[in-house]
Amino acid sequence: MNDEKLIIHPKKYRGTTAVVSARLPQDMIGTLDRVAEDTGYNRNEVIQICLEYAIDHMESETEKAGAGA
């Protein structure tokens, strides 16, 4: 199992925002809420931190195929 930790850094994205709606499992929302309560962030901030981390660490299958060519 990967033991890599999520390290919270200063905000990277700034400026105007837009509302985005997503359906999430209730247990995931519960986890987000617990993290928010434990860290002093609100749910929206925790979701933004998680999304930023995912964006910075994701790789698409298209990118992988192009790298091997």
N, C-alpha and C positions, 0 to 999 in steps of 0.2 A: 504494500500500500504506500502511496505517495504521502510523505509527511510534510510537504511544502505548506507553509503557513501563509495566510492572507495578511499582509502588512499594509496598514492604512496610511497613505501618504496624503499630502495636500492635494486639493482638487485640481484636476487637469483641465476639465471642461468648464467653461464659464460662459456667461452671456444669457441670451434669451433661452427659454425652455419651452417645451411643448408637452402636452399631456399624451401619454401612451397608456393604453389599457391592455392588460394581460390577465389571462385566467391562470391561477396558480392553485396547486393542491393545498387544502387547509393545513396539512401538517407542515408544508413548506412555509406558509404564512406564519404559523406558530413559531417556527425556528427563526425566521426573520425578526419577528417581534421580540423574541428572547434576546437575540443578539443586539437589537436596538436598545432594549432596556438595560442590558449589561454594559453597553458602551456609551450610552448617552446620546446616540444618534437616533434620528427618527427612522421609521421604516423606509421611507423614500430614499434617505441618504444611504442606508445599508444596501438597498437594491442598486443604487447608482455605483457604490463602491464595488459590489459584486460584478456588475456588468462591465465596469472599467477593467477589472482584473481579468474577466473572461475575454474581453476584446484584445487586451494586451498579450494574452497567452493562447489564443486560438490559432488554429491552422486549418485551412479548408483542404478538401481532397484535391481540388483544382490546383492549389498552390503546391501540394506535394507532388502531383503528377508533372507539373511544369519544372520542378526542381530536378527531377530525375532524368529529364529529356536532354 
